[in-house]
Amino acid sequence: MKILMVCLGNICRSPLAQGILEAQVKRNRLDWKIDSAGTSGWHAGEKPDSRAIAIAKQNSINISNQRSRMLRPEDFKSI
């Protein structure tokens, strides 16, 4: 299973959603690939917004290693 979370800049909503789902996948020992991307490239390479990192941390989820990236054609291909 592959799931891609998408929002505009990929610095707040989609990284947080990715972190939450990754935590659930790990907890349930599922073999799923979770990722996130933005429809724009404004924040490409940046860490998630500090507020998103903080709320994730409050819930024992670390999203600080994620980096923003833009949605790309390969994201629509399945294996």
N, C-alpha and C positions, 0 to 999 in steps of 0.2 A: 504494500500500500504506500502510495506517495501522496502527501497533502501539502499544498502550497498556500500559505496565508498571504493575502495581498491587501495593501492599502496604498495611499497616495505616495508618501515619502519613505516608507519602510523604516521609520525611526520610533514609532510609538505603538500603534494598534497591532500591526502584523508581527513585530518582534515579540510583543507581549503574548499574543495568541500562540505564536510558535513555541515560546517557552512553556506556556501552560500545557499545551498539547504534548510537547516532548516529555514533560514531567509525568503526565498520565501514561504515555507510551512506555516509559521506563518502568513506572510502578507496576504496569500490567504485563511487562515483559513481551511486548509486541514487536514484531519486526517491520516497523513502519519508518519511512523517511519523511521527516517534517522539515520544511524550509519556509522562508518568507521573502517577499520582494515588493517593490513599489512600482506604481505605474509611471512614476517620474524618476529621473536620475539626479534630482537636486541635492540629495544627501548621500550619494554613492560613496561608500567607504567609511562613512561615519558610524559611530556607536549609536545604540538606541538613545532616545531622549532620557535625560537624567531622572525625570519623573517616572518614566516607564521602568527604568532600572530599579528605582526605589520601591515602587509598588510590587514588583516581582520579588525583590529581596525580602520585603515584609511577609511574603508568602513562601519563603524558602526556595525561590527559583532564581537562578542566575542567568541573566540574559546579556551581561556586560561584554561577553566575547563575540556577540553577533555584530555584523557589519552590514550596513544598508547596501542594497543592490537593486538595480532596475530589472523589471520583468524582461525575460528574453525569449525568443522563439523556442529554444530548447525546452523551456518549462512546459510547453504544451505537448511534447512528445512522450509517449509511454514506451516502456521497455517490454 
